[in-house]
Amino acid sequence: FKEALKIKAFVDEIYGEFLKFDLRNSELRRKSDSIKWNLKKLEDVIFDITLKGKLR
């Protein structure tokens, strides 16, 4: 679980840096969107792990 949190924090940091750039209609914009969706997936996984831990 700790590793998942570390990975999420790292991806969140990368995404934050991407947001500082003007990425309109560029290849980097698509990469930024990909990072955003992967971050959402990580958040969902962490949420699921947390729920499963509380149900036991």
N, CA, C and O atoms as a GROMACS GRO file, in nm:
protein
  224
    1PHE      N    1   0.082  -0.120   0.000
    1PHE     CA    2   0.000   0.000   0.000
    1PHE      C    3   0.087   0.126   0.000
    1PHE      O    4   0.055   0.225  -0.067
    2LYS      N    5   0.196   0.122   0.075
    2LYS     CA    6   0.285   0.238   0.081
    2LYS      C    7   0.347   0.268  -0.055
    2LYS      O    8   0.365   0.384  -0.092
    3GLU      N    9   0.378   0.161  -0.130
    3GLU     CA   10   0.436   0.180  -0.263
    3GLU      C   11   0.336   0.248  -0.356
    3GLU      O   12   0.373   0.335  -0.436
    4ALA      N   13   0.210   0.207  -0.346
    4ALA     CA   14   0.107   0.269  -0.430
    4ALA      C   15   0.096   0.419  -0.399
    4ALA      O   16   0.079   0.500  -0.490
    5LEU      N   17   0.105   0.454  -0.273
    5LEU     CA   18   0.099   0.596  -0.234
    5LEU      C   19   0.220   0.673  -0.287
    5LEU      O   20   0.207   0.788  -0.330
    6LYS      N   21   0.338   0.610  -0.283
    6LYS     CA   22   0.459   0.675  -0.335
    6LYS      C   23   0.447   0.698  -0.485
    6LYS      O   24   0.482   0.804  -0.536
    7ILE      N   25   0.398   0.596  -0.557
    7ILE     CA   26   0.384   0.608  -0.701
    7ILE      C   27   0.283   0.717  -0.736
    7ILE      O   28   0.305   0.797  -0.826
    8LYS      N   29   0.172   0.720  -0.663
    8LYS     CA   30   0.069   0.822  -0.686
    8LYS      C   31   0.126   0.962  -0.663
    8LYS      O   32   0.099   1.053  -0.741
    9ALA      N   33   0.202   0.978  -0.556
    9ALA     CA   34   0.262   1.109  -0.527
    9ALA      C   35   0.358   1.150  -0.637
    9ALA      O   36   0.363   1.268  -0.675
   10PHE      N   37   0.436   1.055  -0.689
   10PHE     CA   38   0.531   1.083  -0.795
   10PHE      C   39   0.459   1.125  -0.924
   10PHE      O   40   0.496   1.224  -0.987
   11VAL      N   41   0.357   1.050  -0.962
   11VAL     CA   42   0.281   1.082  -1.082
   11VAL      C   43   0.210   1.216  -1.066
   11VAL      O   44   0.201   1.294  -1.160
   12ASP      N   45   0.160   1.243  -0.947
   12ASP     CA   46   0.094   1.371  -0.919
   12ASP      C   47   0.193   1.486  -0.935
   12ASP      O   48   0.157   1.592  -0.987
   13GLU      N   49   0.315   1.466  -0.892
   13GLU     CA   50   0.418   1.569  -0.906
   13GLU      C   51   0.451   1.593  -1.053
   13GLU      O   52   0.465   1.708  -1.096
   14ILE      N   53   0.463   1.486  -1.130
   14ILE     CA   54   0.490   1.500  -1.274
   14ILE      C   55   0.376   1.576  -1.342
   14ILE      O   56   0.400   1.666  -1.422
   15TYR      N   57   0.254   1.539  -1.309
   15TYR     CA   58   0.138   1.605  -1.370
   15TYR      C   59   0.135   1.753  -1.333
   15TYR      O   60   0.103   1.838  -1.416
   16GLY      N   61   0.169   1.785  -1.211
   16GLY     CA   62   0.175   1.925  -1.168
   16GLY      C   63   0.274   2.005  -1.249
   16GLY      O   64   0.250   2.121  -1.281
   17GLU      N   65   0.387   1.944  -1.282
   17GLU     CA   66   0.487   2.013  -1.364
   17GLU      C   67   0.436   2.032  -1.507
   17GLU      O   68   0.458   2.138  -1.567
   18PHE      N   69   0.367   1.932  -1.561
   18PHE     CA   70   0.312   1.945  -1.695
   18PHE      C   71   0.211   2.059  -1.703
   18PHE      O   72   0.200   2.125  -1.806
   19LEU      N   73   0.137   2.082  -1.596
   19LEU     CA   74   0.035   2.187  -1.597
   19LEU      C   75   0.095   2.327  -1.606
   19LEU      O   76   0.024   2.422  -1.638
   20LYS      N   77   0.222   2.341  -1.578
   20LYS     CA   78   0.288   2.471  -1.583
   20LYS      C   79   0.315   2.517  -1.726
   20LYS      O   80   0.342   2.635  -1.750
   21PHE      N   81   0.309   2.424  -1.821
   21PHE     CA   82   0.339   2.457  -1.961
   21PHE      C   83   0.212   2.490  -2.039
   21PHE      O   84   0.102   2.450  -2.002
   22ASP      N   85   0.230   2.565  -2.146
   22ASP     CA   86   0.121   2.592  -2.240
   22ASP      C   87   0.121   2.479  -2.342
   22ASP      O   88   0.204   2.476  -2.432
   23LEU      N   89   0.028   2.386  -2.326
   23LEU     CA   90   0.032   2.264  -2.406
   23LEU      C   91  -0.081   2.257  -2.509
   23LEU      O   92  -0.111   2.148  -2.558
   24ARG      N   93  -0.141   2.365  -2.542
   24ARG     CA   94  -0.257   2.361  -2.633
   24ARG      C   95  -0.223   2.293  -2.765
   24ARG      O   96  -0.129   2.330  -2.834
   25ASN      N   97  -0.304   2.192  -2.798
   25ASN     CA   98  -0.298   2.123  -2.927
   25ASN      C   99  -0.158   2.074  -2.965
   25ASN      O  100  -0.115   2.090  -3.079
   26SER      N  101  -0.089   2.016  -2.872
   26SER     CA  102   0.044   1.963  -2.902
   26SER      C  103   0.051   1.818  -2.857
   26SER      O  104  -0.037   1.767  -2.788
   27GLU      N  105   0.158   1.753  -2.899
   27GLU     CA  106   0.181   1.614  -2.857
   27GLU      C  107   0.196   1.606  -2.706
   27GLU      O  108   0.151   1.510  -2.644
   28LEU      N  109   0.259   1.707  -2.647
   28LEU     CA  110   0.273   1.708  -2.501
   28LEU      C  111   0.138   1.718  -2.431
   28LEU      O  112   0.123   1.670  -2.319
   29ARG      N  113   0.041   1.781  -2.496
   29ARG     CA  114  -0.093   1.790  -2.437
   29ARG      C  115  -0.153   1.650  -2.423
   29ARG      O  116  -0.215   1.618  -2.322
   30ARG      N  117  -0.134   1.568  -2.526
   30ARG     CA  118  -0.185   1.430  -2.520
   30ARG      C  119  -0.113   1.351  -2.412
   30ARG      O  120  -0.175   1.269  -2.343
   31LYS      N  121   0.014   1.375  -2.396
   31LYS     CA  122   0.089   1.308  -2.288
   31LYS      C  123   0.038   1.353  -2.152
   31LYS      O  124   0.022   1.273  -2.060
   32SER      N  125   0.011   1.482  -2.140
   32SER     CA  126  -0.042   1.536  -2.015
   32SER      C  127  -0.178   1.474  -1.982
   32SER      O  128  -0.205   1.441  -1.867
   33ASP      N  129  -0.262   1.461  -2.083
   33ASP     CA  130  -0.393   1.397  -2.062
   33ASP      C  131  -0.377   1.252  -2.018
   33ASP      O  132  -0.451   1.204  -1.933
   34SER      N  133  -0.281   1.185  -2.077
   34SER     CA  134  -0.254   1.045  -2.041
   34SER      C  135  -0.210   1.035  -1.895
   34SER      O  136  -0.253   0.945  -1.823
   35ILE      N  137  -0.125   1.126  -1.853
   35ILE     CA  138  -0.081   1.128  -1.713
   35ILE      C  139  -0.200   1.152  -1.621
   35ILE      O  140  -0.212   1.089  -1.516
   36LYS      N  141  -0.288   1.244  -1.661
   36LYS     CA  142  -0.405   1.275  -1.579
   36LYS      C  143  -0.492   1.151  -1.561
   36LYS      O  144  -0.537   1.123  -1.450
   37TRP      N  145  -0.518   1.078  -1.668
   37TRP     CA  146  -0.603   0.959  -1.658
   37TRP      C  147  -0.535   0.848  -1.579
   37TRP      O  148  -0.601   0.776  -1.504
   38ASN      N  149  -0.404   0.833  -1.594
   38ASN     CA  150  -0.332   0.733  -1.515
   38ASN      C  151  -0.332   0.770  -1.367
   38ASN      O  152  -0.339   0.682  -1.281
   39LEU      N  153  -0.325   0.898  -1.337
   39LEU     CA  154  -0.334   0.943  -1.198
   39LEU      C  155  -0.470   0.908  -1.140
   39LEU      O  156  -0.480   0.865  -1.025
   40LYS      N  157  -0.574   0.926  -1.220
   40LYS     CA  158  -0.709   0.890  -1.175
   40LYS      C  159  -0.719   0.740  -1.147
   40LYS      O  160  -0.782   0.700  -1.050
   41LYS      N  161  -0.658   0.658  -1.232
   41LYS     CA  162  -0.658   0.513  -1.210
   41LYS      C  163  -0.586   0.478  -1.080
   41LYS      O  164  -0.633   0.392  -1.004
   42LEU      N  165  -0.474   0.543  -1.054
   42LEU     CA  166  -0.400   0.519  -0.930
   42LEU      C  167  -0.484   0.557  -0.809
   42LEU      O  168  -0.486   0.485  -0.709
   43GLU      N  169  -0.554   0.669  -0.817
   43GLU     CA  170  -0.640   0.711  -0.706
   43GLU      C  171  -0.751   0.608  -0.682
   43GLU      O  172  -0.786   0.580  -0.568
   44ASP      N  173  -0.806   0.554  -0.790
   44ASP     CA  174  -0.910   0.451  -0.777
   44ASP      C  175  -0.856   0.324  -0.712
   44ASP      O  176  -0.923   0.264  -0.627
   45VAL      N  177  -0.736   0.283  -0.749
   45VAL     CA  178  -0.674   0.164  -0.690
   45VAL      C  179  -0.650   0.185  -0.541
   45VAL      O  180  -0.680   0.097  -0.460
   46ILE      N  181  -0.598   0.300  -0.505
   46ILE     CA  182  -0.572   0.330  -0.363
   46ILE      C  183  -0.703   0.333  -0.285
   46ILE      O  184  -0.709   0.284  -0.173
   47PHE      N  185  -0.807   0.388  -0.344
   47PHE     CA  186  -0.938   0.391  -0.279
   47PHE      C  187  -0.989   0.248  -0.258
   47PHE      O  188  -1.039   0.216  -0.150
   48ASP      N  189  -0.978   0.164  -0.360
   48ASP     CA  190  -1.022   0.024  -0.348
   48ASP      C  191  -0.945  -0.050  -0.240
   48ASP      O  192  -1.003  -0.125  -0.162
   49ILE      N  193  -0.814  -0.031  -0.236
   49ILE     CA  194  -0.731  -0.097  -0.135
   49ILE      C  195  -0.773  -0.051   0.004
   49ILE      O  196  -0.783  -0.132   0.097
   50THR      N  197  -0.797   0.078   0.018
   50THR     CA  198  -0.839   0.133   0.147
   50THR      C  199  -0.973   0.074   0.191
   50THR      O  200  -0.990   0.037   0.307
   51LEU      N  201  -1.068   0.066   0.098
   51LEU     CA  202  -1.199   0.009   0.131
   51LEU      C  203  -1.188  -0.138   0.171
   51LEU      O  204  -1.251  -0.180   0.268
   52LYS      N  205  -1.111  -0.214   0.097
   52LYS     CA  206  -1.096  -0.356   0.127
   52LYS      C  207  -1.032  -0.376   0.263
   52LYS      O  208  -1.066  -0.470   0.335
   53GLY      N  209  -0.939  -0.289   0.298
   53GLY     CA  210  -0.875  -0.298   0.429
   53GLY      C  211  -0.970  -0.268   0.543
   53GLY      O  212  -0.958  -0.326   0.651
   54LYS      N  213  -1.065  -0.180   0.520
   54LYS     CA  214  -1.161  -0.143   0.624
   54LYS      C  215  -1.273  -0.245   0.637
   54LYS      O  216  -1.337  -0.253   0.742
   55LEU      N  217  -1.297  -0.323   0.532
   55LEU     CA  218  -1.404  -0.422   0.536
   55LEU      C  219  -1.364  -0.549   0.610
   55LEU      O  220  -1.450  -0.627   0.650
   56ARG      N  221  -1.237  -0.570   0.627
   56ARG     CA  222  -1.190  -0.692   0.693
   56ARG      C  223  -1.198  -0.683   0.841
   56ARG      O  224  -1.162  -0.777   0.911
   0.00000   0.00000   0.00000
